[in-house]
């Protein structure tokens, strides 16, 4: 992988991780459409590790929220009343929402990794993302804020996140749709989606580091990874900022149309 390829894929990752159009799908489709011949194993490790750039984008944008959540969770746990405050409850709700994807990801790691080599499967799953976004707009009443989030909401959204283990199913799209199906407003659903991305991306990155250490080309992979990390961080921060403002005034239908078009391109060129 060249540095130019790493930079392009880093920008793609940063923008599409948070926009509900599937970062994993685009990281499969962009090399496919550009004719890049990347090693399947190396491409998968790169895709997972470059997510740490978007993870740091979440840290940067939500630094105050995360500090409050972590501080409250540790403080209330030390006092023996872990659910005493809204921030501490939110911390545990994020943890609960993480469980389904972690369990399924560990049990089916090899099958999930293999799906990333198929542009056809990615195209089909992009259609699934479009369906989720349309369903969310149709079902959701968008009447609830973050202060109303409960344990069933967190579990439901966490189960929706499992779908995003497949290339072409947007993690932010699935979790935002899951939140809106529980009648959260768009901005609240997106905010919780971004916060709950932290443990998942952190855990996936740790596992990918182990895989990276097992590659014969580990040393050669480091410069592209650093370039991809930097470009994903910057573009991811900008994507978060833009999307939260956008969802205050607009629906998800435009993203659904984009996913249909991208899925059609994937199937036609597969």
N, C-alpha and C positions, 0 to 999 in steps of 0.2 A: 504494500500500500504506500503510495506516494504522499508527500505532505499536502499537495493540492487536493488529492482525493480525501485526505483526512479532514482538511478544512471545510470542504464542501459538505461532507457527511456530518461534521460537527454542527454546522449551521442548520442543516436539515433536522438533526436530532433536537437542537435547541428550540426551533420553531414548532416542530410537530409533536414534541413531548407534551406540550400544554394545550396547543390548539387541538380540538377533538377530531383529528384526521389520521391518527395512528403514526407514531414515530417509527415503530418496528416495521410497519408496512412500507414506509418511505425509504427506510434504510435497506430494504430488500429491492424495492423498485428502482431507486435512483441508479445504483450500480448496474442493474439489469438494462435499463434504458440507455445508459451511456456506454454500454459494452465493456464495463470494467470486469476483469476476471480476477476476483478476489477469492482466496482460500476460504472455504466455508467455515472452518474452525476458527481461523484468525478473524474473519468478518464478524462471527458471533461474539467472540471475546471483545473485539473493538466496540461493537454496538452496545454491549452491556456496560463496559467500563466508561465509555464516553457519556453514559447517563450520569456519571458523577459530576460532569460539568453542569447538567441541569439540576442535579441535587444541590450543588453550591449556589445555583441561581435561586432555588427555593430558600436556602439559608439566608441569602442576601436580602431577598424581598420580604420574607416573613420573619426576619430576625427578632423583632420585638414580640410577635405572637408566639414564636417558638420558645423564646426566653421565658415568657410568662407561663406557658404551658408546662415546660420542664421544671421551672422553679416551684410552681404550685403543686405539681404532681409529687415531687420529692418532699416538699414541706409537709403536705397533708399526709403523705405516707408515713413520714417520721412521727407525726402526731397521732397516728393510729386511726385516722379518719380519711382514707384515700379519696372519698367521693364528696368531700365537704364543700368544695368550690366548683364553679363552672369550668374554670381552666383545668383543674385536676381531673374532673370527669371527662373533659375533652381529650386529655392525654390518654386516659384508659380507653376511651372510645376509638381513638386512632389505633391503639394497640390491638383492640378487638377486630377492627376492620382489616388489619394486616394478616390475621391468622389464616383465612381461607386461601389467599394467594400463596402464602408461604408453604402451606401443607401440599397443595396441588402442584406447585412449582417443584418441590423436592421429590414428590412421588413420580412425576412425569417429566423430569428434566430432559432426558434423552429424546423423547418424542417431541417435546416442544422445540428443542434445538434443531431437530431435523426438519420441522415445518418451515424454518427460516430460509431454507434453500429453494422453496417453491414460490415462483411469482404467481402461478395460477391460484394456489391456496390463498396467497395474500390478496389477490383481486376479489375472491369470493368473500373473504372476511371483511374487506372494505365495504362491501354491500351490507354486511351484517352491522357494521358501525353506523352506516346511514340509517338502517332500520331502527337501531337503538335511539338515535337522535330524534327521529320523527316520532317514535313512540313516547319519548320523554316529553316532547312538546304537546303531544295529544293527551296524555294521561295526567301530567302534572298540573296542579292548580297554582303552584308558585306563591304560596301564602305563608311559608314558615321561614324564620331566620335561624341563625346558628345557635341561639340560646335555647331553641326548642328541640335540638337534636337529642335523640334518646338511643338506648342500647340496640333496639331493633333496627333503627335507621342505620347505625354503624355496621351491624352485621349484614344487612341487606346490601349496603354499598360495598362492603368488603367482598361479598359473593359476586357482585357485578365486576369487581376488579379481576376476578379469576379469568373472565373472558379475555382480558387484555394480555394474557400470557401467549395468545396466538398472534402471529404477525398479521397485521391488517385490522385488528380490533384495537381501537384507540383506548389507552388506559384512562386518559382524562375524559374521553367521550363516554366510556362505559360507566365510570364512577359518577360523572356529572348526571348522566341519564338515570343512574340508580338513585341519586339524591333527589332529582326532580320527580321521579316516580313516587317518592315519599313526600312530595309536595313542598320540598325546599325551593326557595326562589333560585334563579339561575346563578347569581353571584355567590350565594351561600353554598350551593352545591359545588361550584368551582373552587371556592376557598377551601372547603373540607377536602376536596379531591387533591388539591396541591399539598395540603398539610400531610395527608395520609400517604403521599408518595415518598416521603422521607424514609421510613423504615424499609419499604420495599426496594427502593433504588439502592439504599445502603447495603442491604443484605445481598441483593443480586450482584453488586459490585464486589463484595468480599468473596463470593463464590467464584466470580470471574477472575479474580486475582490468582486464585489457586490454579484455574485453568491456564492463565497466562504463564505462570511459572512452569507449567508442564510443556509449553511449546518450545520447539527447537529454535524458533526465531524470536524469542523473547526480547533480546537486546534490540533487534531491528524494529520491533513493534513500539518501543518506548517513544521515539520522536513523533510518529503519527498520533499516538495516544495523547501526548501533551498538546499537540495542535488541535486535535478534536475536542479535548477537554476545554481549552480556552474559548474556542469559537462556540461551543455548545453553551458555555456559561453566559456569555454576552447575549447571544441570540435568545436563550431561554429566559433570561431576566426581562428582556424587552417583550417577549411573547406573553409572560405572566401579566405584566403591566397593561399591555394592550387588551388582552382578553377580558380581564376583570372589568375594565371600563366598557368594553363592547357589550358584554352580557347585561349590563344595567339597562340597555336600551334596545337590544336586538335579540332575535331568536336564534336557534341552532339550525334552522332550515338551510341556510347558506352552506354550512359545513357538511350537511347531509348530501346536498347536491354535489359538492366537491368530491366527497367520498365515492359517490356513484360514478362520476367521471373518471376518477383515478382507478377505481376497480375495473371499469370498462377498458381503460388503457392497458392495465395489467393483463387482463384476459386476452386481449387482442394481440399482445406482443409476447405472450408466454410461449 
